[in-house]
Amino acid sequence: MSTMARKSGMRNRWGKGCTLVPQLDYSCNESRMDDVIGDAEWCWFGPFYGAYQVNFRDGFHIGAGQWLRKDWDVKPVDMVKRVAEIPAFQAMCRVLEAKPREYQAHLLPWMEKPVKSYRDGMMLVGDAAAFPCPLEGEGVWHACTSGKFAGEVAALACSSGDASEKTLQEYEVRWKASSLGLEHKFGKEFTELWDNSIFNPELMKKQIQFLLEFSMLHPFSIVFDWGDAHMECFNQHLEHFLDLAPEFADFAKTYVLPLGKGIHPELVERMMLQLKPNVPVLKHFSDKTYLKVLPRLAKMVMPAGLKQG
């Protein structure tokens, strides 16, 4: 609700920059939890809106959600009921002797750009600063991380006797330099990715099929397929995968590749070195020299169409 942020004049309500996440919380037979679920966090993606399951010591809850700015074709409680009706979920509930114990609903903000998180005498942390992730309803580590930085800066302000906006600006400097800052640096990219995947049930049906076909190309899936000749099985799944691939090439280029900017530079260098072609002339290049000339080599060998793209 961010009452203090609104009353202080920092901003108004979030409005349509929120997701509404209805949840059903279940109790269950605690002794069976580890046997059936273990450390897993389950997702029920497909013809649903970002459906997920989070597990606890003596129970679990399932949730689903959608942006407030979208047109809702179903009531929030009916949305999460659809997840509860999945046969596999019902089977799990029977094994765990699960029983519904509470209905919950949460509003989770997610801004395409970080909001201002401080002013004279005040710092916003957690949900109030738009830090939680609406995809899986997670906000604990965001609140702990931002709270830690706010506490450190509050201690500095108290020791100096200066809680002005200028002093508290250090809070934003610290969280932006942390993993929390990297998370929200890609606010727009994540929003567009979720809009065109998890929060788009019709498209997600096709994506699940695509991901399953990809997983079936894993060597163990091929080697331990007892019903077909192994190479025939491999070719069959490869054909299905290639049939689906063109539809998702534009998706990957538009919504997935932009996230590559968030990969740590040292990891990019490792990938480039591991992909270094086995060409005689390149054997004389040190790793440092190879990485330096790589952009020029790419321009030389890249097809004209890709250069324009």
MOHU-V125073 format. One record per pair of residues at least 12 apart in sequence whose ideal C-beta (glycine too) atoms are under 10 Angstrom apart, sorted by sequence separation. I is the first residue (numbers start at 1). J is the second residue. D is the distance in whole Angstrom. If there is no record, write none. Layout:
I|J|D + I|J|D
This chain:
1|13|8 + 2|14|7 + 41|53|7 + 42|54|9 + 51|63|7 + 52|64|8 + 64|76|8 + 117|129|4 + 127|139|6 + 130|142|9 + 131|143|7 + 156|168|9 + 221|233|8 + 222|234|5 + 225|237|9 + 282|294|10 + 1|14|10 + 40|53|9 + 41|54|6 + 42|55|8 + 50|63|8 + 51|64|4 + 52|65|9 + 66|79|7 + 115|128|10 + 116|129|9 + 117|130|8 + 126|139|6 + 129|142|8 + 154|167|10 + 157|170|9 + 221|234|9 + 222|235|10 + 277|290|10 + 41|55|7 + 48|62|10 + 49|63|10 + 50|64|6 + 51|65|9 + 64|78|10 + 65|79|8 + 115|129|7 + 117|131|9 + 126|140|9 + 129|143|9 + 131|145|8 + 153|167|8 + 154|168|8 + 156|170|7 + 157|171|9 + 273|287|6 + 276|290|6 + 40|55|7 + 49|64|5 + 50|65|5 + 64|79|5 + 65|80|9 + 114|129|8 + 115|130|5 + 127|142|8 + 128|143|9 + 131|146|6 + 153|168|6 + 156|171|9 + 219|234|9 + 222|237|8 + 272|287|9 + 276|291|9 + 282|297|9 + 37|53|9 + 39|55|8 + 48|64|6 + 49|65|6 + 50|66|7 + 63|79|9 + 64|80|5 + 84|100|8 + 114|130|7 + 115|131|10 + 126|142|6 + 127|143|7 + 131|147|10 + 153|169|9 + 217|233|10 + 221|237|8 + 222|238|10 + 38|55|9 + 48|65|10 + 49|66|5 + 50|67|10 + 63|80|6 + 64|81|9 + 113|130|10 + 114|131|9 + 125|142|9 + 126|143|3 + 129|146|6 + 153|170|5 + 154|171|8 + 216|233|8 + 217|234|7 + 273|290|7 + 37|55|5 + 42|60|8 + 44|62|7 + 48|66|10 + 49|67|9 + 62|80|6 + 64|82|8 + 109|127|7 + 111|129|10 + 125|143|6 + 126|144|8 + 128|146|9 + 150|168|9 + 152|170|9 + 153|171|4 + 216|234|9 + 269|287|8 + 272|290|8 + 273|291|7 + 276|294|9 + 279|297|10 + 36|55|10 + 37|56|10 + 41|60|9 + 44|63|10 + 61|80|9 + 62|81|10 + 64|83|6 + 108|127|7 + 109|128|9 + 111|130|5 + 125|144|9 + 126|145|9 + 127|146|10 + 152|171|8 + 153|172|9 + 218|237|10 + 269|288|10 + 272|291|6 + 275|294|10 + 42|62|9 + 44|64|8 + 63|83|8 + 64|84|10 + 107|127|9 + 109|129|9 + 110|130|7 + 111|131|10 + 125|145|9 + 126|146|6 + 151|171|10 + 153|173|9 + 216|236|9 + 217|237|6 + 277|297|9 + 34|55|10 + 49|70|9 + 62|83|5 + 106|127|9 + 109|130|4 + 110|131|9 + 125|146|4 + 126|147|7 + 129|150|9 + 149|170|9 + 150|171|6 + 153|174|7 + 216|237|4 + 217|238|6 + 269|290|10 + 273|294|10 + 33|55|7 + 62|84|7 + 108|130|9 + 109|131|8 + 110|132|7 + 124|146|8 + 125|147|5 + 149|171|6 + 152|174|7 + 153|175|10 + 215|237|9 + 216|238|9 + 269|291|6 + 272|294|6 + 33|56|8 + 34|57|10 + 37|60|7 + 49|72|9 + 80|103|8 + 108|131|10 + 109|132|7 + 110|133|7 + 123|146|8 + 125|148|9 + 149|172|9 + 213|236|10 + 214|237|9 + 217|240|10 + 268|291|9 + 33|57|7 + 62|86|9 + 80|104|9 + 108|132|5 + 110|134|5 + 123|147|9 + 125|149|8 + 126|150|9 + 149|173|9 + 150|174|9 + 213|237|6 + 216|240|8 + 217|241|6 + 277|301|10 + 33|58|7 + 49|74|9 + 80|105|9 + 107|132|10 + 108|133|8 + 109|134|8 + 110|135|8 + 125|150|5 + 146|171|8 + 149|174|4 + 150|175|8 + 212|237|9 + 213|238|9 + 216|241|8 + 269|294|10 + 30|56|9 + 33|59|8 + 77|103|7 + 106|132|9 + 108|134|4 + 123|149|8 + 124|150|8 + 125|151|9 + 148|174|9 + 149|175|5 + 213|239|9 + 214|240|10 + 215|241|10 + 22|49|10 + 26|53|9 + 28|55|9 + 30|57|6 + 31|58|10 + 33|60|8 + 49|76|10 + 62|89|7 + 76|103|10 + 107|134|9 + 108|135|9 + 123|150|4 + 148|175|9 + 149|176|10 + 213|240|5 + 214|241|6 + 21|49|9 + 28|56|9 + 30|58|4 + 51|79|9 + 77|105|8 + 106|134|9 + 108|136|10 + 122|150|10 + 123|151|9 + 146|174|9 + 149|177|9 + 212|240|9 + 213|241|4 + 20|49|10 + 21|50|8 + 23|52|9 + 24|53|10 + 25|54|10 + 26|55|10 + 27|56|10 + 29|58|9 + 30|59|8 + 50|79|10 + 51|80|8 + 76|105|6 + 108|137|6 + 117|146|8 + 145|174|10 + 146|175|6 + 149|178|7 + 212|241|10 + 213|242|9 + 19|49|9 + 23|53|10 + 26|56|10 + 28|58|7 + 29|59|10 + 49|79|6 + 53|83|8 + 108|138|9 + 109|139|10 + 123|153|7 + 145|175|7 + 148|178|9 + 210|240|9 + 211|241|10 + 213|243|9 + 214|244|9 + 19|50|8 + 21|52|9 + 23|54|9 + 25|56|9 + 27|58|6 + 28|59|5 + 48|79|8 + 49|80|9 + 51|82|8 + 52|83|9 + 62|93|10 + 106|137|6 + 108|139|7 + 123|154|7 + 149|180|8 + 209|240|8 + 210|241|7 + 213|244|6 + 214|245|9 + 26|58|10 + 27|59|5 + 28|60|7 + 48|80|9 + 51|83|5 + 60|92|9 + 117|149|10 + 118|150|9 + 146|178|9 + 148|180|10 + 209|241|10 + 212|244|10 + 213|245|9 + 26|59|5 + 27|60|9 + 49|82|9 + 51|84|10 + 60|93|10 + 104|137|10 + 106|139|9 + 117|150|9 + 142|175|10 + 145|178|6 + 210|243|10 + 211|244|10 + 25|59|7 + 26|60|6 + 48|82|6 + 49|83|9 + 123|157|9 + 145|179|7 + 146|180|6 + 210|244|5 + 214|248|10 + 25|60|8 + 26|61|6 + 47|82|8 + 48|83|6 + 51|86|8 + 118|153|8 + 145|180|5 + 209|244|7 + 210|245|8 + 24|60|9 + 25|61|4 + 26|62|8 + 53|89|8 + 60|96|8 + 121|157|9 + 144|180|10 + 145|181|10 + 24|61|6 + 25|62|9 + 46|83|10 + 59|96|9 + 142|179|10 + 207|244|9 + 210|247|8 + 211|248|10 + 23|61|5 + 24|62|5 + 25|63|9 + 44|82|9 + 48|86|8 + 51|89|9 + 60|98|8 + 62|100|10 + 141|179|9 + 142|180|6 + 145|183|9 + 206|244|7 + 210|248|6 + 23|62|7 + 24|63|8 + 44|83|5 + 47|86|10 + 53|92|9 + 59|98|7 + 61|100|10 + 68|107|8 + 141|180|8 + 22|62|10 + 23|63|4 + 24|64|10 + 44|84|10 + 46|86|9 + 59|99|9 + 61|101|9 + 65|105|9 + 123|163|9 + 207|247|9 + 22|63|7 + 23|64|8 + 55|96|10 + 59|100|10 + 61|102|8 + 63|104|8 + 65|106|8 + 68|109|10 + 122|163|8 + 142|183|8 + 206|247|7 + 207|248|7 + 210|251|9 + 21|63|5 + 22|64|7 + 23|65|9 + 44|86|6 + 59|101|7 + 61|103|10 + 63|105|9 + 65|107|10 + 121|163|5 + 129|171|10 + 141|183|10 + 142|184|9 + 206|248|8 + 21|64|7 + 22|65|7 + 59|102|10 + 61|104|7 + 63|106|8 + 65|108|7 + 67|110|9 + 120|163|7 + 121|164|8 + 122|165|9 + 129|172|9 + 20|64|10 + 21|65|4 + 22|66|10 + 44|88|8 + 120|164|6 + 121|165|8 + 131|175|8 + 203|247|10 + 207|251|8 + 19|64|10 + 20|65|6 + 21|66|9 + 44|89|7 + 118|163|10 + 119|164|9 + 120|165|5 + 123|168|6 + 203|248|10 + 206|251|10 + 19|65|5 + 20|66|7 + 42|88|9 + 119|165|5 + 120|166|9 + 121|167|10 + 122|168|8 + 125|171|9 + 129|175|8 + 18|65|10 + 19|66|6 + 20|67|8 + 42|89|9 + 118|165|7 + 120|167|9 + 121|168|8 + 123|170|10 + 124|171|9 + 19|67|5 + 20|68|6 + 118|166|10 + 120|168|8 + 123|171|5 + 124|172|10 + 203|251|8 + 18|67|7 + 19|68|7 + 116|165|10 + 118|167|9 + 119|168|7 + 123|172|9 + 131|180|6 + 17|67|8 + 18|68|5 + 19|69|9 + 20|70|10 + 42|92|8 + 118|168|4 + 119|169|10 + 125|175|9 + 133|183|8 + 16|67|7 + 17|68|8 + 18|69|9 + 19|70|9 + 117|168|9 + 118|169|6 + 129|180|9 + 133|184|10 + 16|68|5 + 17|69|8 + 20|72|8 + 117|169|10 + 118|170|9 + 123|175|10 + 131|183|8 + 15|68|7 + 16|69|4 + 22|75|9 + 23|76|10 + 24|77|9 + 116|169|10 + 118|171|5 + 131|184|7 + 14|68|8 + 15|69|8 + 16|70|9 + 22|76|4 + 117|171|7 + 118|172|6 + 130|184|8 + 197|251|8 + 21|76|8 + 22|77|6 + 37|92|8 + 117|172|5 + 129|184|9 + 135|190|8 + 196|251|7 + 20|76|6 + 22|78|9 + 24|80|5 + 36|92|7 + 116|172|8 + 134|190|9 + 253|309|8 + 22|79|6 + 23|80|6 + 24|81|8 + 118|175|10 + 130|187|9 + 133|190|8 + 134|191|9 + 21|79|10 + 22|80|4 + 26|84|9 + 37|95|10 + 114|172|8 + 117|175|7 + 135|193|9 + 193|251|9 + 196|254|8 + 197|255|7 + 20|79|9 + 21|80|9 + 22|81|9 + 24|83|8 + 36|95|6 + 37|96|8 + 117|176|9 + 135|194|6 + 196|255|6 + 197|256|9 + 23|83|10 + 24|84|6 + 35|95|9 + 36|96|6 + 134|194|8 + 195|255|9 + 22|83|10 + 35|96|9 + 114|175|9 + 133|194|10 + 193|254|9 + 194|255|9 + 114|176|7 + 135|197|10 + 136|198|9 + 192|254|8 + 193|255|4 + 32|95|7 + 33|96|7 + 135|198|6 + 192|255|6 + 193|256|7 + 28|92|9 + 32|96|5 + 134|198|10 + 135|199|9 + 191|255|10 + 28|93|8 + 31|96|10 + 32|97|7 + 33|98|10 + 134|199|9 + 190|255|9 + 193|258|8 + 26|92|10 + 29|95|9 + 30|96|9 + 31|97|10 + 32|98|10 + 114|180|9 + 189|255|7 + 192|258|8 + 193|259|7 + 26|93|7 + 28|95|9 + 29|96|6 + 30|97|10 + 67|134|8 + 114|181|8 + 189|256|9 + 28|96|4 + 29|97|4 + 66|134|9 + 189|257|10 + 190|258|10 + 27|96|9 + 28|97|6 + 29|98|8 + 65|134|6 + 114|183|10 + 115|184|9 + 189|258|5 + 190|259|8 + 26|96|8 + 27|97|9 + 28|98|4 + 29|99|10 + 65|135|8 + 114|184|5 + 188|258|9 + 189|259|6 + 26|97|10 + 27|98|7 + 28|99|7 + 65|136|9 + 113|184|8 + 114|185|8 + 189|260|10 + 26|98|4 + 27|99|5 + 65|137|7 + 112|184|10 + 113|185|9 + 115|187|10 + 186|258|8 + 189|261|8 + 26|99|6 + 27|100|8 + 28|101|10 + 63|136|8 + 64|137|10 + 111|184|8 + 114|187|7 + 186|259|6 + 189|262|8 + 26|100|6 + 27|101|5 + 63|137|5 + 110|184|9 + 112|186|10 + 113|187|6 + 25|100|7 + 26|101|6 + 27|102|9 + 112|187|5 + 113|188|7 + 186|261|8 + 24|100|6 + 25|101|6 + 26|102|9 + 61|137|9 + 111|187|6 + 112|188|4 + 185|261|9 + 186|262|6 + 24|101|9 + 25|102|4 + 110|187|7 + 111|188|9 + 112|189|9 + 185|262|7 + 24|102|8 + 25|103|8 + 112|190|9 + 23|102|8 + 24|103|6 + 25|104|6 + 112|191|5 + 183|262|9 + 23|103|7 + 24|104|8 + 110|190|8 + 111|191|9 + 112|192|9 + 182|262|6 + 22|103|7 + 23|104|4 + 110|191|7 + 22|104|7 + 23|105|7 + 54|136|7 + 182|264|10 + 21|104|8 + 22|105|5 + 23|106|7 + 52|135|8 + 53|136|10 + 54|137|7 + 21|105|7 + 22|106|8 + 50|134|8 + 52|136|5 + 54|138|8 + 110|194|9 + 20|105|7 + 21|106|5 + 50|135|6 + 51|136|10 + 52|137|7 + 20|106|8 + 21|107|8 + 50|136|8 + 52|138|9 + 19|106|8 + 20|107|6 + 21|108|6 + 50|137|9 + 18|106|9 + 19|107|7 + 20|108|8 + 18|107|5 + 19|108|5 + 18|108|6 + 19|109|8 + 17|108|10 + 18|109|5 + 19|110|7 + 17|109|6 + 18|110|8 + 43|135|10 + 14|107|7 + 17|110|7 + 18|111|10 + 43|136|8 + 13|107|9 + 14|108|9 + 15|109|9 + 17|111|5 + 14|109|5 + 17|112|8 + 41|136|8 + 13|109|10 + 14|110|9 + 14|111|8 + 41|138|10 + 17|115|9 + 14|115|9 + 11|115|7 + 2|107|10 + 10|115|8 + 11|116|8 + 1|107|8 + 10|116|7 + 2|109|8 + 10|117|9 + 10|118|9 + 10|119|6 + 5|115|9 + 9|119|8 + 5|116|10 + 8|119|7 + 21|132|10 + 5|117|9 + 8|120|9 + 10|122|7 + 18|130|9 + 8|121|9 + 11|124|9 + 14|127|10 + 17|130|8 + 19|132|9 + 21|134|7 + 5|119|9 + 8|122|6 + 10|124|7 + 19|133|10 + 20|134|9 + 21|135|10 + 23|137|7 + 19|134|4 + 21|136|9 + 8|124|9 + 14|130|7 + 18|134|8 + 19|135|8 + 21|137|5 + 5|122|8 + 11|128|10 + 17|134|10 + 4|122|7 + 10|128|9 + 19|137|8 + 5|124|6 + 10|129|10 + 11|130|10 + 82|201|10 + 4|124|8 + 2|124|8 + 6|128|10 + 5|128|6 + 2|126|10 + 4|128|7 + 5|129|8 + 67|191|9 + 2|127|7 + 3|128|9 + 5|130|10 + 70|195|9 + 1|127|9 + 2|128|5 + 69|195|10 + 1|128|9 + 2|129|9 + 67|194|9 + 2|130|9 + 67|195|8 + 73|201|10 + 65|194|10 + 70|199|7 + 70|200|10 + 66|198|10 + 67|199|7 + 65|198|9 + 66|199|6 + 64|198|10 + 65|199|8 + 66|200|10 + 64|199|10 + 66|201|10 + 64|201|10 + 50|194|7 + 52|198|9 + 50|197|9 + 51|198|9 + 50|198|4 + 49|198|8 + 50|199|6 + 48|198|9 + 49|199|6 + 50|200|10 + 51|201|9 + 48|199|10 + 49|200|9 + 50|201|9 + 45|197|9 + 49|201|6 + 45|198|6 + 48|201|6 + 51|204|10 + 47|201|5 + 50|204|9 + 43|198|9 + 46|201|7 + 47|202|8 + 49|204|9 + 45|201|9 + 48|204|8 + 47|204|7 + 48|205|10 + 46|204|6 + 47|205|6 + 45|204|6 + 46|205|6 + 45|205|9 + 46|207|9 + 47|208|9 + 45|207|8 + 46|208|5 + 45|208|6 + 46|209|9 + 45|211|9 + 17|187|10 + 17|191|9 + 19|194|9 + 19|199|8
